[in-house]
Amino acid sequence: MILKKAIITNFRGINGSITINFDLFNCIVGQNDAGKSTILKALDASLNETTLSRADYNVQAQDNQIIVELFFDCENKQYLLGEEILTTIEGEELTNDENELVWKKVWNVTETNVSKPKTSIVRKKYNGNSDFISKTEAQLIAQCTANAIATAKGNGEAYNNVEKREKLREFNQENNIAFTYEVEEIPGTGTSKMKAIGDAIKKVLPSFQYFKADTSLSDTDTTIQKYFKDMAFKLIKEEVDTDEMETTIKTKLESVLQKVTDKINDVVKTGEQVKPKVDFDWSKLISTSFISDSSGSDIPLSSRGDGFRRITMMSYFEYLAETERTDDTQQIIFGFEEPETFLHPSAQDNLFDKLSTLTENGYQVITSTHSPTIVGNTKRHNIIHISKPNNVYTVNQNAIDYKALAIDLGIKPDNTFTPLFSTSRLLFLVEGIDDVNAMHHKATLYKQANLITHTFEELSINIIPIGGCGGVKHWVNLDLFTKLEKPFFIFLDSDKDNAAAVSANETNLTNYGLTVGTDFMITKKRLLENYMHPTALQRLVPGAVITYTDFDHAKNFCKDYPDSGIRGHLGGSKVAERHYCNLTFAELRLTWLDGADDEFINLYNTITAKLN
C-alpha cells in the first residue's frame, strides 16, 4: 500500500487546503519556518493518531475543522476485511473514482480544545436497495434471491460473501444501477459491518515511523526496539516448541507456587482463597542494544555523540533497504525531519544513499531537509518545495524555480566551482566520484598503451561530479556554466534496461537544449558498473561466480550476491568504488572496445576537440 497523495486542511500554517503528491522518495525543501515539518506532523496525526491541541489549528481558518485526507494505492493486495475471506479493497469498491483508498480524519475544534478525530473512507455507493457492502450474509442472500442471482455453485457449495458481493456488483453494472462516491464515517463503537471494515483497513495501513529533528535515534528508540522484538518473537514462534517448554516450566513453577499458595490459604478467609497461575509473554524476553567499544571499555550508544548515534541508527535503515520484504511485512513510511542534523557534510552523501535505497525495497521515505547535499542528489520530480509568499502556505511540485530553491538552501555553485575556472580549459561533468576516478584511471592506462597522448589532468580538463541528470545541483551548475560560456561536456549513464530503450537522461538533456555528440554523450551500456567485465571481478574477488549483460543492473548483481562473504569483498553497491581502479588495460578493453570501435577513445576525442 503506497501513499500517493495527502490533502491537509486548516492544520498549523495551512489556511484552507493544500495537496501534496508523493512518490517512494520525497524531499521537502524550504526556508526555516516555511512549514516543512507540517506535512510530516499531519501524517503522524493521521496514521499514529497523535493527539492534537488547539495550537495545531490555523487561527485564520474559515471553519472549525482540521482535516487530513490520505490517498493510497492498495496495489490490489488481498486482505481480510472484517471476514475470514481474503479480498481486495479495490474489488470491494472501497475506493474513490480514481481507485484509491481514502483515509480521512476530521478533528472538530472548539474555543478551548480539539476533539478526538472521526474517521471516514470514500466508497462506491449504489442507489437505494442496490447497495450491499454493509449487509449481513442473510441480507446478501435475500438481495441475490430478489435479483434472481444464484447463491450456490453447480456442485451445491454456497458462494461465500465475497463471491455474493461480486455477483451483485456484476448485476448492478449490467443493469446500469446508478451510484455515487460518498464519504462514509467509520463507527467508533459497536459491531457493525462498516466498523469491522474500518478496523481491518486500519490494521493494514502503512505504519508511519516519524523521526523528528531532535530525535536522538538512540538504541532504546521504540521504533528500533519494536522491529527487533517483533523479529525475535516471530523466530520464537516459528523455531521453538514453546508449548512443550511452557508445560515443563509451568509444571515446576506450579509445584512450588502451590506450596506457597497453600500457606496463604491457611490464613485467609474462605472467600479470599487464591490459586497459582503462570503466564508467558515471549515478546518480553528480548531486549536489544548497541555497546560501543571505545578506549578499551564498553560505552552505551546513548553516551556517544549525536552524530555517531545518527550514523549508527542509519545503518538500521540500510539493513531494511537490503533485507527482502515479505508479502506479510507491513508497509512503512519513514518520515525524517532534517536527518542531516549532527552529521558532517561528508557523511551526508552516505546518508542520502541510505535514505534513497530504502525505496528500492518498497518503503516510502519523506524527508524534510536544509541540506544542499541531499537536495542536490534528489531527482527533481521528488522535490516538494514549501514557501510562504505573502504568508500563504504554498506547495510547489511541478514548475519549480530551481534558482529560488538554490537560494533557499544556500546552494552557491559559483562559490564551489569558481576556483576551477582559472585553471580549467574545459569542465567535464559526470554523475559521481566513482565516474571521476574511473575516467582518470582509464586515461592513465590508455596513455600508457599509446592510444591517447595526454591524460585529462595534463590537458587541464577538470572532471566534476554533479549528480544525476535530475539533481538540482546539476541544473543549477549547468546554468552557471552556460551563462559563463565555459566549455563543458557531459557524460552520464544511459540507465537503459535494454538496447532499444530510450535513455531518460538523453531525453532530459536534449529538452534542456543540448546536442548529443556536441554537448553530451550517454553510455552505450546501462551503468558504469557494466563496464566492469564479470571476468575481472572474478579475478579481483576469488570465488565470485557472477555474470551480467550490458543492460542488467550490474550494481544490484553485486549488492544482492547470495554469499555474504563474497558480497562483502565485492563491495556490494560500492563495487565501482572498491574495484574499478584495479582493472587492467586489457580488462578495460573488454567492455569499452566493441570490435574496432572504442567508446572511451570516441569520448576522449570528442572532448579534446572542444578545447579548440
Secondary structure as the mmCIF struct_conf table of DSSP 4:
data_model
#
loop_
_struct_conf.conf_type_id
_struct_conf.id
_struct_conf.beg_label_comp_id
_struct_conf.beg_label_asym_id
_struct_conf.beg_label_seq_id
_struct_conf.end_label_comp_id
_struct_conf.end_label_asym_id
_struct_conf.end_label_seq_id
STRN STRN1 ILE A 2 THR A 9
BEND BEND1 ASN A 10 ASN A 10
STRN STRN2 PHE A 11 PHE A 11
TURN_TY1_P TURN_TY1_P1 ARG A 12 GLY A 13
BEND BEND2 ASN A 15 GLY A 16
STRN STRN3 SER A 17 ASN A 21
BEND BEND3 LEU A 24 LEU A 24
STRN STRN4 PHE A 25 VAL A 29
TURN_TY1_P TURN_TY1_P2 ASN A 32 ASP A 33
BEND BEND4 ALA A 34 GLY A 35
HELX_RH_AL_P HELX_RH_AL_P1 LYS A 36 LEU A 47
BEND BEND5 ASN A 48 ASN A 48
HELX_LH_PP_P HELX_LH_PP_P1 THR A 50 LEU A 52
HELX_RH_3T_P HELX_RH_3T_P1 ARG A 54 ASP A 56
STRN STRN5 TYR A 57 TYR A 57
TURN_TY1_P TURN_TY1_P3 VAL A 59 GLN A 60
BEND BEND6 GLN A 62 ASN A 64
STRN STRN6 GLN A 65 ASP A 73
TURN_TY1_P TURN_TY1_P4 GLU A 75 ASN A 76
STRN STRN7 GLN A 78 LEU A 80
BEND BEND7 GLY A 82 ILE A 85
STRN STRN8 LEU A 86 THR A 88
TURN_TY1_P TURN_TY1_P5 ILE A 89 GLU A 93
BEND BEND8 THR A 95 THR A 95
TURN_TY1_P TURN_TY1_P6 ASP A 97 GLU A 98
BEND BEND9 ASN A 99 ASN A 99
STRN STRN9 LEU A 101 ASN A 108
STRN STRN10 VAL A 109 VAL A 109
BEND BEND10 GLU A 111 THR A 112
STRN STRN11 VAL A 114 VAL A 114
HELX_LH_PP_P HELX_LH_PP_P2 SER A 115 PRO A 117
STRN STRN12 LYS A 118 TYR A 126
BEND BEND11 ASN A 127 ASN A 127
HELX_RH_3T_P HELX_RH_3T_P2 GLY A 128 SER A 130
TURN_TY1_P TURN_TY1_P7 ILE A 133 SER A 134
HELX_RH_AL_P HELX_RH_AL_P2 GLU A 137 ALA A 146
TURN_TY1_P TURN_TY1_P8 ASN A 147 ALA A 148
STRN STRN13 ALA A 152 ALA A 152
TURN_TY1_P TURN_TY1_P9 GLY A 154 ASN A 155
BEND BEND12 GLY A 156 GLY A 156
HELX_LH_PP_P HELX_LH_PP_P3 GLU A 157 GLU A 157
STRN STRN14 ALA A 158 ALA A 158
HELX_LH_PP_P HELX_LH_PP_P4 TYR A 159 TYR A 159
HELX_RH_AL_P HELX_RH_AL_P3 ASN A 161 GLU A 174
TURN_TY1_P TURN_TY1_P10 ASN A 175 ASN A 176
STRN STRN15 PHE A 179 GLU A 185
HELX_LH_PP_P HELX_LH_PP_P5 ILE A 186 PRO A 187
BEND BEND13 GLY A 188 GLY A 190
HELX_RH_AL_P HELX_RH_AL_P4 LYS A 193 VAL A 204
BEND BEND14 LEU A 205 LEU A 205
HELX_LH_PP_P HELX_LH_PP_P6 PRO A 206 PRO A 206
STRN STRN16 SER A 207 PHE A 211
TURN_TY1_P TURN_TY1_P11 ALA A 213 ASP A 214
TURN_TY1_P TURN_TY1_P12 ASP A 219 THR A 220
HELX_RH_AL_P HELX_RH_AL_P5 THR A 222 GLU A 239
BEND BEND15 VAL A 240 VAL A 240
HELX_RH_AL_P HELX_RH_AL_P6 THR A 242 ASN A 265
TURN_TY1_P TURN_TY1_P13 ASP A 266 VAL A 267
BEND BEND16 VAL A 268 VAL A 268
HELX_RH_3T_P HELX_RH_3T_P3 THR A 270 GLU A 272
HELX_RH_3T_P HELX_RH_3T_P4 TRP A 282 LYS A 284
BEND BEND17 LEU A 285 LEU A 285
STRN STRN17 ILE A 291 SER A 294
TURN_TY1_P TURN_TY1_P14 SER A 295 GLY A 296
STRN STRN18 SER A 297 PRO A 300
HELX_RH_3T_P HELX_RH_3T_P5 LEU A 301 SER A 303
BEND BEND18 ARG A 304 ARG A 304
HELX_RH_AL_P HELX_RH_AL_P7 ASP A 306 GLU A 322
BEND BEND19 THR A 323 THR A 323
HELX_LH_PP_P HELX_LH_PP_P7 GLU A 324 THR A 326
TURN_TY1_P TURN_TY1_P15 ASP A 327 ASP A 328
BEND BEND20 THR A 329 THR A 329
HELX_LH_PP_P HELX_LH_PP_P8 GLN A 330 GLN A 331
STRN STRN19 ILE A 332 GLU A 337
BEND BEND21 GLU A 338 GLU A 338
TURN_TY1_P TURN_TY1_P16 PRO A 339 PHE A 342
HELX_RH_AL_P HELX_RH_AL_P8 PRO A 345 LEU A 358
HELX_RH_3T_P HELX_RH_3T_P6 THR A 359 ASN A 361
TURN_TY1_P TURN_TY1_P17 GLY A 362 GLY A 362
STRN STRN20 GLN A 364 THR A 369
HELX_RH_AL_P HELX_RH_AL_P9 PRO A 372 ASN A 377
BEND BEND22 THR A 378 THR A 378
STRN STRN21 LYS A 379 LYS A 379
HELX_RH_3T_P HELX_RH_3T_P7 ARG A 380 ASN A 382
STRN STRN22 ILE A 383 SER A 387
HELX_RH_3T_P HELX_RH_3T_P8 PRO A 389 ASN A 391
STRN STRN23 THR A 394 ASN A 396
BEND BEND23 GLN A 397 ALA A 399
HELX_RH_AL_P HELX_RH_AL_P10 TYR A 402 LEU A 409
TURN_TY1_P TURN_TY1_P18 GLY A 410 GLY A 410
HELX_RH_AL_P HELX_RH_AL_P11 PRO A 413 PHE A 421
TURN_TY1_P TURN_TY1_P19 SER A 422 THR A 423
BEND BEND24 ARG A 425 ARG A 425
STRN STRN24 LEU A 426 VAL A 430
BEND BEND25 GLU A 431 GLY A 432
HELX_RH_AL_P HELX_RH_AL_P12 ILE A 433 GLN A 448
TURN_TY1_P TURN_TY1_P20 ALA A 449 ASN A 450
BEND BEND26 LEU A 451 THR A 453
TURN_TY1_P TURN_TY1_P21 PHE A 456 SER A 460
STRN STRN25 ILE A 461 PRO A 465
TURN_TY1_P TURN_TY1_P22 CYS A 469 GLY A 470
STRN STRN26 GLY A 471 GLY A 471
HELX_RH_AL_P HELX_RH_AL_P13 VAL A 472 LEU A 484
TURN_TY1_P TURN_TY1_P23 GLU A 485 GLU A 485
STRN STRN27 PHE A 488 LEU A 492
BEND BEND27 ASP A 497 ASN A 498
TURN_TY1_P TURN_TY1_P24 ALA A 499 ALA A 500
BEND BEND28 ALA A 501 ALA A 501
HELX_LH_PP_P HELX_LH_PP_P9 VAL A 502 SER A 503
HELX_RH_AL_P HELX_RH_AL_P14 ALA A 504 ASN A 511
TURN_TY1_P TURN_TY1_P25 TYR A 512 GLY A 513
STRN STRN28 VAL A 516 VAL A 516
TURN_TY1_P TURN_TY1_P26 GLY A 517 ASP A 519
STRN STRN29 PHE A 520 ILE A 522
BEND BEND29 LYS A 524 LEU A 527
HELX_RH_3T_P HELX_RH_3T_P9 LEU A 528 TYR A 531
BEND BEND30 MET A 532 MET A 532
HELX_RH_AL_P HELX_RH_AL_P15 PRO A 534 LEU A 540
BEND BEND31 VAL A 541 VAL A 541
TURN_TY1_P TURN_TY1_P27 PRO A 542 GLY A 543
TURN_TY1_P TURN_TY1_P28 ASP A 550 PHE A 551
BEND BEND32 ASP A 552 ASP A 552
HELX_RH_AL_P HELX_RH_AL_P16 ALA A 554 LYS A 559
TURN_TY1_P TURN_TY1_P29 ASP A 560 ASP A 560
BEND BEND33 PRO A 562 ASP A 563
HELX_RH_AL_P HELX_RH_AL_P17 SER A 564 LEU A 570
TURN_TY1_P TURN_TY1_P30 GLY A 571 GLY A 571
HELX_RH_3T_P HELX_RH_3T_P10 GLY A 572 LYS A 574
HELX_RH_AL_P HELX_RH_AL_P18 VAL A 575 HIS A 579
HELX_RH_3T_P HELX_RH_3T_P11 TYR A 580 ASN A 582
HELX_RH_AL_P HELX_RH_AL_P19 PHE A 585 TRP A 592
STRN STRN30 LEU A 593 ASP A 594
TURN_TY1_P TURN_TY1_P31 GLY A 595 ALA A 596
STRN STRN31 ASP A 597 ASP A 598
HELX_RH_AL_P HELX_RH_AL_P20 GLU A 599 ALA A 609
TURN_TY1_P TURN_TY1_P32 LYS A 610 LEU A 611
#
